[in-house]
Amino acid sequence: MSRIIFGVFEMMNPSNGMPTWTHPEGRGDDWDQLDYWVGLAKELDQAGFDFLFFADTYGYATLDGRMPEEVAAHGIQFPALDPMLAIATLAHETENLGFVVTSPTTVERPYALARRFATLDRFTGGRIGWNIVTGSSQKTTDDLFGVTETLTHDQRYDAADDFLDTCLRFWEHSWDDDAEVRDRKTGMYADPAKLHRIEVDGTYQRSHGIFAVPPTPQRTPVLFQAGTSDRGRAYAARNAEAVFIQGQTIAGAAGHVADIRAQAELQGRDAADVKVVTGMTVTVAQTEEEARAKRAEYEALLGIDDAAVMFAGITGIDLTGFDPETKLTDIKTDLGQTLVDRYAKKDPDVRVRAVLDQFRTKAIRGFQVTGTPEQVADEIEAIVDGSGIDGIMLEPTFGGPAAYRDFIELVLPILAARGRAESSVGSPTLRERFSGAPRLSPTHRAHRLSASAQETGVLA
């Protein structure tokens, strides 16, 4: 039996997804306080969790280019802070917990992003990961940044290839391992002969120069990727070390896992180098009746109108404007294709009314597990063993840390007794918690790049 990787999914919003901030166990009064996030990080660190994952976006839900009143009035993933600015503090207050931060390839610049993550890799002692996204609330983000050229869903992944390749050249190929000398006697800080100028003239990226950050504990942050569309899985198979899916059935998750790993092998990678982590909302109590009552209380907070607004923000589709009996497959979009595919592939005949009702309670979440501690532990093991996934990422219910505390107190000891939650405390880097080594796997395509894109071209 293998150890399960444990993470937590968070957002620096009043609510994590659908509005729950008004509940007594919500975080409406705390979400913008650094002490709140420090306290959460400490609890997870002490419990032996592997990482804290921050989903993030520059955008917010819009309809026809304007923010619906519900977004601000109800706090639908709005307002929001930048989690990256908190990571150094959270790492300073913890010992082993890793941190994964979302950053897009659409409006960022490779050098700036590479510099920020390299800095965090230094400050955290190698406990940082990058969740690579090609866009989220993209129309809003484009408007905020003044982007006039709109890319299709697949073009965004093409651009993401150029973006990541440029970052990898900075991290892996601009400095030799022994280039940073720091020799006080000779006065040499870095050996100029062991620094390499990055030369990129790609379709989507151009960059020339030497990376200003010396090699860090991991060099490259652990590469996460969350797209589960066909193009997203292909990108993950080429690049990702950890793939985040929102599995909702064992069979569906198993299909994603098998496809990603098969594609990784076709890219010359070891399939075992690609870890798959699924989202999971756990509602647990001493009795099944109490657990189901708590779950019902949570679902009662979730309104279908808010669900429609949130759905529109992700997909660009305002489902309130369609007849409730319209088939989802009759609606086309280049935004949020993963979410549309999730419903349409599961049931090609699914209608708008059913989608909104499902989205109201599940939104963009993964498995929903409710029951006693033993029942939850049993179901988690069945999901992990039946799908081949490597880990779970807990999602909050009412928004505050109570759901995590219940899991830590009631479920984690059972999984530990079964050998599924052995502590990996002492692993100095986040990558070592996933793979056992601090550097990218030898089979990762980053090693086939060079400082100059002109020397190797763009690898397929």
ChimeraX attribute file (.defattr): number of C-alpha atoms within 10 A of each C-alpha:
attribute: neighborCount
match mode: 1-to-1
recipient: residues
	/A:1	8
	/A:2	11
	/A:3	16
	/A:4	22
	/A:5	24
	/A:6	19
	/A:7	26
	/A:8	22
	/A:9	20
	/A:10	21
	/A:11	22
	/A:12	20
	/A:13	25
	/A:14	28
	/A:15	28
	/A:16	25
	/A:17	23
	/A:18	28
	/A:19	25
	/A:20	26
	/A:21	24
	/A:22	17
	/A:23	15
	/A:24	11
	/A:25	15
	/A:26	22
	/A:27	21
	/A:28	19
	/A:29	11
	/A:30	15
	/A:31	21
	/A:32	16
	/A:33	10
	/A:34	12
	/A:35	13
	/A:36	15
	/A:37	20
	/A:38	18
	/A:39	15
	/A:40	16
	/A:41	25
	/A:42	18
	/A:43	18
	/A:44	23
	/A:45	21
	/A:46	13
	/A:47	16
	/A:48	21
	/A:49	23
	/A:50	27
	/A:51	25
	/A:52	24
	/A:53	24
	/A:54	21
	/A:55	17
	/A:56	23
	/A:57	20
	/A:58	19
	/A:59	23
	/A:60	25
	/A:61	27
	/A:62	23
	/A:63	15
	/A:64	11
	/A:65	11
	/A:66	10
	/A:67	15
	/A:68	17
	/A:69	11
	/A:70	14
	/A:71	20
	/A:72	14
	/A:73	9
	/A:74	17
	/A:75	23
	/A:76	26
	/A:77	24
	/A:78	20
	/A:79	15
	/A:80	20
	/A:81	17
	/A:82	16
	/A:83	19
	/A:84	17
	/A:85	11
	/A:86	13
	/A:87	23
	/A:88	17
	/A:89	15
	/A:90	22
	/A:91	23
	/A:92	12
	/A:93	15
	/A:94	18
	/A:95	19
	/A:96	27
	/A:97	30
	/A:98	29
	/A:99	29
	/A:100	27
	/A:101	22
	/A:102	21
	/A:103	22
	/A:104	21
	/A:105	20
	/A:106	21
	/A:107	17
	/A:108	12
	/A:109	16
	/A:110	22
	/A:111	18
	/A:112	11
	/A:113	17
	/A:114	23
	/A:115	17
	/A:116	14
	/A:117	23
	/A:118	26
	/A:119	19
	/A:120	23
	/A:121	26
	/A:122	19
	/A:123	18
	/A:124	26
	/A:125	20
	/A:126	28
	/A:127	31
	/A:128	33
	/A:129	27
	/A:130	23
	/A:131	23
	/A:132	22
	/A:133	22
	/A:134	23
	/A:135	24
	/A:136	22
	/A:137	21
	/A:138	26
	/A:139	23
	/A:140	22
	/A:141	18
	/A:142	18
	/A:143	12
	/A:144	12
	/A:145	12
	/A:146	10
	/A:147	13
	/A:148	8
	/A:149	7
	/A:150	11
	/A:151	14
	/A:152	12
	/A:153	19
	/A:154	15
	/A:155	14
	/A:156	18
	/A:157	21
	/A:158	17
	/A:159	18
	/A:160	23
	/A:161	21
	/A:162	21
	/A:163	23
	/A:164	19
	/A:165	23
	/A:166	29
	/A:167	23
	/A:168	23
	/A:169	27
	/A:170	32
	/A:171	26
	/A:172	23
	/A:173	24
	/A:174	25
	/A:175	27
	/A:176	15
	/A:177	15
	/A:178	12
	/A:179	17
	/A:180	18
	/A:181	13
	/A:182	12
	/A:183	10
	/A:184	8
	/A:185	6
	/A:186	8
	/A:187	9
	/A:188	12
	/A:189	12
	/A:190	16
	/A:191	14
	/A:192	11
	/A:193	9
	/A:194	13
	/A:195	20
	/A:196	19
	/A:197	17
	/A:198	21
	/A:199	20
	/A:200	21
	/A:201	15
	/A:202	17
	/A:203	9
	/A:204	15
	/A:205	17
	/A:206	15
	/A:207	16
	/A:208	14
	/A:209	14
	/A:210	17
	/A:211	22
	/A:212	13
	/A:213	19
	/A:214	21
	/A:215	24
	/A:216	20
	/A:217	22
	/A:218	25
	/A:219	24
	/A:220	27
	/A:221	30
	/A:222	28
	/A:223	21
	/A:224	26
	/A:225	25
	/A:226	24
	/A:227	23
	/A:228	23
	/A:229	19
	/A:230	16
	/A:231	18
	/A:232	20
	/A:233	24
	/A:234	20
	/A:235	22
	/A:236	26
	/A:237	26
	/A:238	23
	/A:239	24
	/A:240	26
	/A:241	25
	/A:242	25
	/A:243	26
	/A:244	23
	/A:245	25
	/A:246	21
	/A:247	27
	/A:248	18
	/A:249	15
	/A:250	17
	/A:251	13
	/A:252	14
	/A:253	25
	/A:254	19
	/A:255	14
	/A:256	22
	/A:257	24
	/A:258	15
	/A:259	15
	/A:260	27
	/A:261	24
	/A:262	15
	/A:263	18
	/A:264	25
	/A:265	17
	/A:266	13
	/A:267	18
	/A:268	13
	/A:269	21
	/A:270	16
	/A:271	20
	/A:272	13
	/A:273	20
	/A:274	27
	/A:275	22
	/A:276	27
	/A:277	27
	/A:278	25
	/A:279	23
	/A:280	25
	/A:281	22
	/A:282	24
	/A:283	26
	/A:284	28
	/A:285	22
	/A:286	13
	/A:287	13
	/A:288	17
	/A:289	14
	/A:290	16
	/A:291	20
	/A:292	17
	/A:293	14
	/A:294	18
	/A:295	21
	/A:296	11
	/A:297	14
	/A:298	16
	/A:299	16
	/A:300	12
	/A:301	16
	/A:302	19
	/A:303	15
	/A:304	17
	/A:305	15
	/A:306	21
	/A:307	25
	/A:308	21
	/A:309	26
	/A:310	29
	/A:311	25
	/A:312	22
	/A:313	28
	/A:314	24
	/A:315	23
	/A:316	25
	/A:317	23
	/A:318	16
	/A:319	22
	/A:320	15
	/A:321	8
	/A:322	14
	/A:323	11
	/A:324	15
	/A:325	12
	/A:326	15
	/A:327	19
	/A:328	23
	/A:329	17
	/A:330	10
	/A:331	12
	/A:332	12
	/A:333	12
	/A:334	13
	/A:335	21
	/A:336	22
	/A:337	20
	/A:338	20
	/A:339	18
	/A:340	22
	/A:341	17
	/A:342	17
	/A:343	19
	/A:344	18
	/A:345	11
	/A:346	10
	/A:347	13
	/A:348	13
	/A:349	15
	/A:350	17
	/A:351	19
	/A:352	21
	/A:353	19
	/A:354	15
	/A:355	21
	/A:356	23
	/A:357	17
	/A:358	14
	/A:359	22
	/A:360	23
	/A:361	19
	/A:362	19
	/A:363	18
	/A:364	18
	/A:365	20
	/A:366	22
	/A:367	22
	/A:368	17
	/A:369	18
	/A:370	22
	/A:371	21
	/A:372	21
	/A:373	25
	/A:374	16
	/A:375	15
	/A:376	23
	/A:377	23
	/A:378	14
	/A:379	15
	/A:380	21
	/A:381	16
	/A:382	13
	/A:383	23
	/A:384	20
	/A:385	15
	/A:386	14
	/A:387	21
	/A:388	19
	/A:389	25
	/A:390	22
	/A:391	24
	/A:392	26
	/A:393	25
	/A:394	24
	/A:395	24
	/A:396	22
	/A:397	25
	/A:398	26
	/A:399	27
	/A:400	24
	/A:401	20
	/A:402	14
	/A:403	20
	/A:404	23
	/A:405	16
	/A:406	17
	/A:407	19
	/A:408	17
	/A:409	12
	/A:410	19
	/A:411	23
	/A:412	20
	/A:413	17
	/A:414	18
	/A:415	21
	/A:416	14
	/A:417	10
	/A:418	14
	/A:419	14
	/A:420	18
	/A:421	19
	/A:422	17
	/A:423	17
	/A:424	16
	/A:425	16
	/A:426	10
	/A:427	19
	/A:428	20
	/A:429	25
	/A:430	29
	/A:431	27
	/A:432	18
	/A:433	22
	/A:434	21
	/A:435	16
	/A:436	12
	/A:437	15
	/A:438	22
	/A:439	18
	/A:440	21
	/A:441	18
	/A:442	12
	/A:443	15
	/A:444	19
	/A:445	18
	/A:446	22
	/A:447	14
	/A:448	10
	/A:449	20
	/A:450	22
	/A:451	25
	/A:452	19
	/A:453	18
	/A:454	12
	/A:455	10
	/A:456	11
	/A:457	13
	/A:458	12
	/A:459	11
	/A:460	7
